[in-house]
Amino acid sequence: MAEAAEITDEQKQRAFDTLHNLPFAKMIGMRLVHMGPNEAVIEIEMRDELRQPSGVLHGGVTATLIDTAMAFAVITRLAEDERASTIDLTVHYLRPHTTGTITCTGKVVRAGNKIFTVSADVVNEQGKLIATALSTYTKV
C-alpha cells in the first residue's frame, strides 16, 4: 500500500483526466478542484436536470458526488496498479440544496492493508453543511 505522500502533478493530471472522461461524471458536471494526500475535493454546479420534483438537488446526485470524492481520496493511498471499490456508504442529508455550487471533500480516515475508512462533507457556497457521509472501501 502506498503511504500518504504528496501527489505529483502527473498523478493529479491523471486523476483530473479520469474524472473528466467518465460519462456519468461529465453528465452530472463534476469538477476535480483539489487532490492531496488522503484527500480529494470535487464540486458540481446546481442545474435543473439535477433537481428532484420538489425542486431541490436529488439525493442520488449528492451520494454520487460523495462516493466519487471518497474514491479519489482513496486513490491517493493506492499504488498505480491497485484498485479499490466501495463496500458500504452511509449518507446523512442535513439540508436541501437549491442553487449554486456544492463542494464535497473526501478524506481517508484510516488506511489498512486492504480496507479504507473514508469520510466526506458536502457544503454549499456559504459553507453550510449539506450532507455528511462515512464509507468503507476495499482493494479489489
TIBA-934916 format. One line per 2 residues: their letters; for each residue x, y, z of N, C-alpha, C. Coordinates in nm, 3 decimals, m for minus. Atoms other than C-alpha are relative to their C-alpha. Example, Ala and Ser with C-alpha at 12.3 -4.5 7.8 and 13.67 -1.06 7.14 Angstrom:
% TIBA-934916
AS> 0.089/m0.119/0.000/1.230/m0.450/0.780/0.090/0.120/0.000 ~ m0.082/m0.119/m0.006/1.367/m0.106/0.714/m0.077/0.109/0.073 .
This chain:
% TIBA-934916
MA> 0.084/m0.118/0.000/0.000/0.000/0.000/0.088/0.123/0.000 ~ m0.074/m0.126/0.005/0.124/0.346/m0.083/m0.024/0.080/0.127 .
EA> 0.013/m0.089/m0.116/0.190/0.578/0.209/m0.058/0.132/m0.046 ~ 0.049/m0.134/0.034/0.027/0.919/0.224/0.120/0.086/m0.032 .
AE> m0.111/m0.083/0.044/0.264/1.135/0.028/m0.056/0.110/m0.088 ~ 0.044/m0.106/0.091/0.245/1.448/m0.178/m0.038/m0.062/m0.134 .
IT> 0.047/0.048/0.129/0.059/1.391/m0.502/0.077/0.076/m0.108 ~ m0.077/m0.064/0.107/0.269/1.457/m0.811/m0.095/0.067/m0.100 .
DE> 0.080/m0.066/0.104/0.148/1.683/m1.091/m0.052/m0.102/m0.100 ~ 0.042/0.105/0.092/0.135/1.374/m1.313/m0.119/m0.078/0.056 .
QK> 0.112/0.071/m0.062/m0.092/1.192/m1.065/m0.126/0.086/0.000 ~ 0.115/m0.090/0.002/m0.317/1.497/m1.037/m0.060/0.008/m0.139 .
QR> 0.049/m0.009/0.137/m0.342/1.525/m1.414/m0.071/m0.128/m0.041 ~ 0.063/0.128/0.032/m0.422/1.154/m1.448/m0.137/m0.009/0.068 .
AF> 0.128/0.001/m0.072/m0.696/1.187/m1.182/m0.099/0.095/m0.066 ~ 0.083/m0.099/0.067/m0.832/1.501/m1.349/m0.054/m0.057/m0.131 .
DT> 0.041/0.058/0.128/m0.839/1.327/m1.689/m0.099/m0.114/0.019 ~ 0.089/0.112/m0.028/m1.002/1.017/m1.541/m0.140/0.050/0.032 .
LH> 0.131/m0.050/m0.040/m1.284/1.210/m1.375/m0.071/0.068/m0.117 ~ 0.063/m0.079/0.106/m1.346/1.439/m1.669/m0.029/m0.081/m0.126 .
NL> 0.033/0.088/0.112/m1.366/1.143/m1.910/m0.103/m0.107/0.037 ~ 0.105/0.093/m0.041/m1.619/0.942/m1.707/m0.134/0.056/m0.046 .
PF> 0.126/m0.054/0.053/m1.953/0.979/m1.890/m0.098/0.046/0.107 ~ 0.095/m0.038/m0.105/m2.164/0.985/m1.572/0.046/0.125/0.073 .
AK> m0.054/m0.120/m0.067/m1.936/1.239/m1.402/m0.015/0.123/m0.089 ~ 0.018/m0.110/0.095/m1.948/1.454/m1.715/m0.146/0.044/m0.004 .
MI> 0.143/m0.032/0.006/m2.327/1.433/m1.726/m0.044/0.082/0.121 ~ 0.035/m0.072/m0.123/m2.356/1.549/m1.365/0.073/0.134/0.008 .
GM> m0.077/m0.125/m0.001/m2.089/1.816/m1.418/0.103/0.007/0.110 ~ m0.101/0.001/m0.106/m1.830/1.707/m1.161/0.130/0.064/m0.046 .
RL> m0.131/m0.061/0.025/m1.507/1.906/m1.140/0.092/m0.033/0.118 ~ m0.102/0.026/m0.101/m1.199/1.788/m0.951/0.074/0.130/0.024 .
VH> m0.062/m0.130/m0.028/m1.072/2.101/m0.776/0.125/m0.011/0.086 ~ m0.120/0.018/m0.082/m0.810/1.958/m0.539/0.020/m0.149/0.025 .
MG> m0.036/0.136/m0.038/m0.629/1.634/m0.472/0.133/0.007/0.073 ~ m0.121/0.001/m0.080/m0.373/1.588/m0.197/0.007/m0.128/0.079 .
PN> m0.012/0.122/m0.080/m0.253/1.322/0.046/m0.128/m0.027/0.079 ~ 0.120/0.044/m0.073/m0.561/1.136/0.178/m0.124/0.082/m0.030 .
EA> 0.111/m0.094/0.018/m0.798/1.394/0.028/m0.028/0.029/m0.147 ~ 0.041/m0.047/0.133/m0.995/1.488/m0.281/m0.121/0.091/0.016 .
VI> 0.110/m0.096/m0.004/m1.231/1.779/m0.342/m0.061/0.008/m0.141 ~ 0.073/m0.004/0.127/m1.495/1.766/m0.616/m0.123/0.087/0.019 .
EI> 0.117/m0.087/m0.010/m1.770/2.016/m0.691/m0.091/m0.018/m0.121 ~ 0.096/m0.007/0.109/m2.083/2.045/m0.901/m0.081/0.129/0.015 .
EM> 0.087/m0.117/0.005/m2.298/2.338/m1.003/m0.144/m0.049/m0.014 ~ 0.141/0.037/0.007/m2.672/2.304/m0.939/m0.059/0.046/m0.134 .
RD> 0.074/m0.036/0.121/m2.884/2.297/m1.253/m0.130/m0.081/m0.002 ~ 0.135/0.058/m0.001/m3.240/2.197/m1.339/m0.001/m0.151/m0.017 .
EL> m0.001/0.145/0.025/m3.151/1.846/m1.463/0.033/m0.081/0.125 ~ m0.041/0.070/m0.122/m3.022/1.758/m1.115/m0.104/0.010/0.112 .
RQ> 0.103/m0.021/m0.101/m3.341/1.853/m0.930/m0.096/m0.119/0.007 ~ 0.111/0.092/m0.015/m3.598/1.616/m0.787/m0.130/0.079/m0.019 .
PS> 0.125/m0.072/0.028/m3.969/1.701/m0.838/m0.029/0.118/0.094 ~ 0.026/m0.111/m0.093/m3.977/1.926/m0.528/0.093/0.119/m0.024 .
GV> m0.085/m0.113/0.037/m3.704/2.145/m0.681/0.137/0.004/0.066 ~ m0.131/0.001/m0.066/m3.408/2.054/m0.460/0.092/m0.103/m0.067 .
LH> m0.098/0.094/0.055/m3.091/1.865/m0.551/m0.040/m0.143/0.034 ~ 0.035/0.141/m0.019/m3.164/1.495/m0.596/0.104/m0.066/0.091 .
GG> m0.090/0.066/m0.093/m3.016/1.285/m0.315/0.097/m0.095/m0.066 ~ m0.090/0.089/0.073/m2.869/1.043/m0.566/0.119/0.072/m0.058 .
VT> m0.111/m0.082/0.050/m2.660/1.322/m0.714/0.098/0.027/0.113 ~ m0.086/m0.025/m0.117/m2.531/1.408/m0.367/0.079/m0.125/0.035 .
AT> m0.068/0.125/m0.033/m2.450/1.042/m0.297/0.108/m0.034/m0.102 ~ m0.099/0.024/0.105/m2.271/1.010/m0.631/0.121/0.090/0.017 .
LI> m0.109/m0.094/m0.024/m2.065/1.321/m0.562/0.085/m0.047/0.118 ~ m0.070/0.048/m0.119/m1.974/1.185/m0.218/0.084/m0.124/m0.033 .
DT> m0.071/0.124/0.031/m1.880/0.838/m0.344/0.120/0.027/m0.090 ~ m0.110/m0.032/0.092/m1.665/0.988/m0.619/0.113/0.072/0.072 .
AM> m0.105/m0.071/m0.074/m1.479/1.228/m0.389/0.073/m0.095/0.094 ~ m0.063/0.098/m0.088/m1.418/0.946/m0.143/0.092/m0.093/m0.079 .
AF> m0.081/0.090/0.083/m1.291/0.716/m0.419/0.130/0.067/m0.041 ~ m0.122/m0.071/0.040/m1.046/0.980/m0.538/0.092/0.024/0.119 .
AV> m0.084/m0.009/m0.120/m0.926/1.027/m0.179/0.074/m0.133/0.022 ~ m0.062/0.132/m0.015/m0.861/0.651/m0.159/0.110/m0.020/m0.103 .
IT> m0.101/0.014/0.106/m0.672/0.664/m0.490/0.135/0.056/0.045 ~ m0.126/m0.059/m0.045/m0.413/0.883/m0.316/0.080/m0.096/0.088 .
RL> m0.068/0.099/m0.085/m0.328/0.580/m0.097/0.033/m0.129/m0.074 ~ m0.023/0.123/0.076/m0.305/0.321/m0.375/0.122/0.012/m0.089 .
AE> m0.105/0.007/0.101/m0.012/0.212/m0.585/m0.066/0.009/m0.137 ~ 0.057/m0.022/0.133/m0.058/0.276/m0.957/m0.076/m0.120/m0.054 .
DE> 0.066/0.121/0.051/m0.158/m0.087/m1.025/m0.112/m0.051/0.091 ~ 0.103/0.043/m0.094/m0.404/m0.110/m0.732/m0.133/0.071/m0.029 .
RA> 0.135/m0.056/0.015/m0.781/m0.052/m0.741/m0.076/m0.026/0.129 ~ 0.086/0.019/m0.117/m1.048/m0.018/m0.472/m0.145/0.021/m0.041 .
ST> 0.143/m0.011/0.027/m1.426/m0.042/m0.460/m0.075/0.025/0.130 ~ 0.084/m0.031/m0.116/m1.698/0.080/m0.224/m0.062/m0.128/0.055 .
ID> 0.069/0.110/m0.069/m1.818/m0.177/0.032/m0.134/0.050/0.052 ~ 0.123/m0.059/m0.051/m2.073/0.047/0.201/0.012/0.152/0.000 .
LT> 0.005/m0.146/0.002/m2.180/0.410/0.205/m0.122/0.044/0.079 ~ 0.109/m0.057/m0.079/m2.389/0.591/0.466/0.003/0.150/m0.016 .
VH> 0.010/m0.144/0.022/m2.507/0.940/0.379/m0.105/0.058/0.094 ~ 0.095/m0.075/m0.082/m2.674/1.183/0.619/m0.027/0.132/m0.071 .
YL> 0.041/m0.123/0.068/m2.867/1.455/0.435/m0.045/0.099/0.106 ~ 0.024/m0.094/m0.109/m2.872/1.763/0.655/m0.086/0.120/m0.039 .
RP> 0.085/m0.111/0.046/m3.034/2.037/0.446/m0.011/m0.007/m0.152 ~ 0.017/0.002/0.145/m3.173/2.080/0.095/0.090/0.102/m0.068 .
HT> m0.080/m0.093/0.079/m2.976/2.249/m0.179/m0.079/0.038/m0.124 ~ 0.081/m0.044/0.112/m3.141/2.462/m0.447/0.075/0.079/m0.106 .
TG> m0.068/m0.085/0.098/m2.888/2.691/m0.616/0.149/0.013/0.032 ~ m0.143/m0.022/m0.020/m2.516/2.744/m0.669/0.080/m0.129/0.002 .
TI> m0.096/0.110/m0.001/m2.216/2.519/m0.628/0.000/m0.073/0.133 ~ m0.029/0.076/m0.122/m2.175/2.238/m0.378/0.136/m0.066/m0.017 .
TC> m0.137/0.053/m0.001/m1.833/2.109/m0.282/0.007/m0.115/0.097 ~ m0.017/0.118/m0.085/m1.751/1.766/m0.144/0.148/m0.025/0.023 .
TG> m0.136/0.037/m0.038/m1.431/1.689/0.043/m0.002/m0.141/0.057 ~ m0.015/0.136/m0.048/m1.348/1.321/0.080/0.136/m0.016/0.065 .
KV> m0.126/0.017/m0.074/m1.083/1.222/0.336/0.014/m0.143/0.050 ~ m0.030/0.132/m0.055/m0.921/0.890/0.421/0.021/0.016/0.150 .
VR> m0.009/m0.004/m0.146/m0.975/0.842/0.795/0.098/m0.104/0.050 ~ m0.091/0.109/m0.037/m0.791/0.511/0.821/0.027/m0.083/m0.123 .
AG> m0.041/0.085/0.112/m0.596/0.309/0.568/0.067/m0.125/0.055 ~ m0.060/0.126/m0.039/m0.537/m0.056/0.646/0.068/m0.065/m0.118 .
NK> m0.065/0.071/0.111/m0.368/m0.319/0.432/m0.094/m0.020/m0.118 ~ 0.098/0.024/0.106/m0.689/m0.383/0.238/m0.124/0.089/0.010 .
IF> 0.123/m0.074/m0.025/m0.970/m0.176/0.393/0.031/0.146/0.031 ~ m0.014/m0.144/m0.024/m1.008/0.203/0.392/m0.131/0.054/0.058 .
TV> 0.115/m0.072/m0.053/m1.244/0.410/0.605/0.013/0.144/m0.046 ~ m0.006/m0.131/0.063/m1.333/0.739/0.439/m0.121/0.082/0.044 .
SA> 0.110/m0.091/m0.034/m1.543/1.041/0.542/m0.014/0.106/m0.108 ~ 0.022/m0.109/0.096/m1.694/1.320/0.338/m0.097/0.102/0.058 .
DV> 0.092/m0.109/m0.031/m1.860/1.656/0.392/m0.034/0.072/m0.129 ~ 0.046/m0.079/0.114/m2.066/1.842/0.134/m0.050/0.133/0.053 .
VN> 0.040/m0.134/m0.044/m2.103/2.217/0.176/m0.049/0.082/m0.119 ~ 0.043/m0.092/0.104/m2.279/2.492/m0.016/0.097/0.118/m0.007 .
EQ> m0.090/m0.114/0.019/m2.124/2.822/m0.125/0.017/0.084/0.127 ~ m0.010/m0.073/m0.126/m2.192/2.970/0.219/0.073/m0.080/0.107 .
GK> m0.071/0.085/m0.094/m2.002/2.685/0.385/m0.091/m0.080/0.091 ~ 0.094/0.076/m0.082/m2.318/2.532/0.533/0.003/m0.146/m0.044 .
LI> m0.006/0.143/0.025/m2.311/2.155/0.563/m0.131/m0.050/m0.060 ~ 0.115/0.055/0.072/m2.549/1.990/0.314/m0.018/m0.148/0.035 .
AT> 0.003/0.144/m0.028/m2.458/1.626/0.382/0.136/m0.042/0.055 ~ m0.122/0.061/m0.050/m2.201/1.414/0.560/m0.010/m0.150/m0.024 .
AL> 0.003/0.142/0.033/m2.100/1.055/0.493/0.120/m0.074/0.057 ~ m0.108/0.090/m0.040/m1.889/0.762/0.604/m0.009/m0.123/m0.091 .
ST> m0.002/0.111/0.093/m1.781/0.480/0.377/0.119/m0.091/0.027 ~ m0.108/0.096/m0.006/m1.565/0.171/0.359/0.031/m0.046/m0.142 .
YT> m0.047/0.047/0.131/m1.360/0.073/0.055/0.092/m0.119/0.022 ~ m0.092/0.113/m0.005/m1.170/m0.247/m0.016/0.082/m0.004/m0.129 .
KV> m0.080/0.024/0.121/m0.886/m0.319/m0.253/m0.062/m0.117/m0.075 ~ 0.054/0.109/0.083/m1.002/m0.534/m0.542/0.107/m0.050/m0.095 .
